[in-house]
Amino acid sequence: MLGNVGETGAYEDRQGHVIVCGLPEVGLRIVEQLMLSGVPAVVIDDNPAAALAQTAATWGVPLVTGPTRSEDTLIAAGLAGAIAVICAQDDDLSALATALLVRRLRAEVRVVAQLTNPAVGRAVREAGVAVLDVAGLSAPSVAEVCLDEGVQEMSLSGMRFLAARTTAPSAATLRELYGALAPVAVIPPDGEVLICPGRDTRVRAGDQVTLIGTPDELAAASVIDHPERIRRLTGAQSAGNGSASGPPGVLGVLGGEDTAVRQGPSVAGRVLRVLRDLAVSLAHAADRRIAIALGALVTVLAIAALVLRFTYQLAGPGHHMSLLDAVYFTVETVTTVGYGDYSFRGEPAWLMLFAIGLMMTGALFVAVFFALVTNMLVSRRIEESLGRQKITALRGHVLVIGLGTVGLRVVRRLHDAGRDVVVIEKEEHNRHLGQLRALGVPFMVADATLPEVLADARLATASAVAVLTSDDLANLETGLAVRDQLGARWRDTPVALRIFDPQLAHSLRDTFGFKNVRSTAALAAPWFVGAALGLDILSTFYAGDEPLLVARLHVTPGGGLHGLQMHELAGRTRVLALRRAADRSVLEHPPRRSTSFRPADEAYLIGPYDELLTVLRRDRPSPGVSDAAAGGGGSAASAGLAQ
């Protein structure tokens, strides 16, 4: 359904809908999530691509064609009856201008904006706009794949929790294995993922189990049982924040900063590693010609020093110079310095002829050696200035391909975690390369689909790979090239592949065995929808192929959750913790099955996105909608849902 501003097909009379400004990338995923959740949407785009417009029309979503920063366009899209406006444009200026215009036209409506600039985001938040950044929201999931630790951090009402993946050691119930820890997923080797199972669920030895608890609780249950893992994950937190992920609008999410504690190598260890890498790099950079020239020079010096040691008459017959003096005189002669403290005058004729030959050959080999060394250093410097370094000394590093905003955020998180990172970027003038230089992260400006480029980036010794360009086709080609070059290591090396199209993502998993296909738009869309509807998304992570969200919900007085007990929620949703309105100083973790919700409680839930929205609809039913319909999940649109 297409409409131009001013046409009779405008949507001023619509009520209870969400306006989405900007259709490409994350905008389309936001519209999809709203549609699946039963929340009506209207899209505004000034120049929609034909394919995206057709997709919106297939879903039955109205599309208003016009400038998103125009008051007439917003009014035509039904701003007067909208419950929220999501500004998902590609550029910060358009999103900022639209958000401020909406805030001026309707001060009471929820406004969510995608902004990548932290300074601009902080200022806009003061105007009551929820600010999110797609790159910052999706980077933690990609970094978790690369780190391959099976641990993701989150903060529930200021308390630090971990979602940790472990392997069941034996066949038993989850309660027998892990006590009161909250299980959120069971991933059998050959079956479907089980989301939010009960503690009496029986698992088999070898099943992957994801549990949530505090670092101390997980360490006590031997879920994080490696000593170094326990030390890092249970160590003291950085001042001011203990979470890698915050609620929507928090500056840590906006800027993509990793505020969680990740203690990398010590200063002394880093210095030693730099010196080692420098020595190894220089050794590898020295080609065969330099080795030959150096060998010839050393041979001439050694022979000449021995000849002078045993034949040069220092003070008459029988008085020979010491070996040190002989070496000194030899170097002095070869380098043509001639301080005058030693001379061949008065020596036998054959020794004078030897001296002539020494001067000629020695000077020649010295000149050749220094010319080759100078050439090597200059060539090395040119390679570094062009970003084409051969990462010869690295092992166990993470290879990141593509340096957009997502790639940069992933690199920062990995670097903050103390991991070596190598970046391959195709564009020589990429604006983020300067930040890599500031971080000291080596990079190559090259085409990552070429086998020789992957070899130069030391793919054979990499511990993980993240393919993160903004082009699905380029990512597919690069991912297949990485798969070919890894060979036998393919099954054991984590490879995160960024793919926007969900159908293509499923095909890649089934056909080529890519286990970690990630869509940054799909990861970020629930945060935008949640912020628009009043559900605070706190963290996103994957259990197998199933994305799970951790969210905070304020229980509405008189709503559908008032008096409901924990076990009466949907089976794929779990309440992790409760902070009571009567006593905000206490966080109930984990709540008992018989615990009831009370008005104004803060409930921290985990589950698939559609299940969490079902809980939200149940708590905040629309006027005139029955409780049964409100709790049914996926029912009709909820006018006034977030009011």
NORCOR-V691650 format. One record per helix or strand. SS is the DSSP state (@ for helix, = for strand). FROM is the first residue (numbers start at 1). LEN is the number of residues. If there is no record, write none. Layout:
# NORCOR-V691650
SS_FROM_LEN, SS_FROM_LEN
This chain:
# NORCOR-V691650
=_2_3, =_18_4, @_26_11, =_41_5, @_50_10, =_62_4, @_71_6, @_79_3, =_84_4, @_92_14, =_110_5, @_118_8, =_130_3, @_134_14, =_151_6, =_159_9, =_172_2, @_174_5, =_182_6, =_193_3, =_202_2, =_208_6, @_215_6, @_227_7, @_251_5, @_267_19, @_288_24, =_313_1, =_320_1, @_323_12, @_349_37, =_398_4, @_405_12, =_421_5, @_433_7, =_442_4, @_451_6, @_459_3, =_464_4, @_472_18, =_494_5, @_502_11, =_516_3, @_520_14, =_536_8, =_546_9, =_565_1, @_566_3, =_573_7, =_587_2, =_596_1, =_602_6, @_609_11, @_627_4
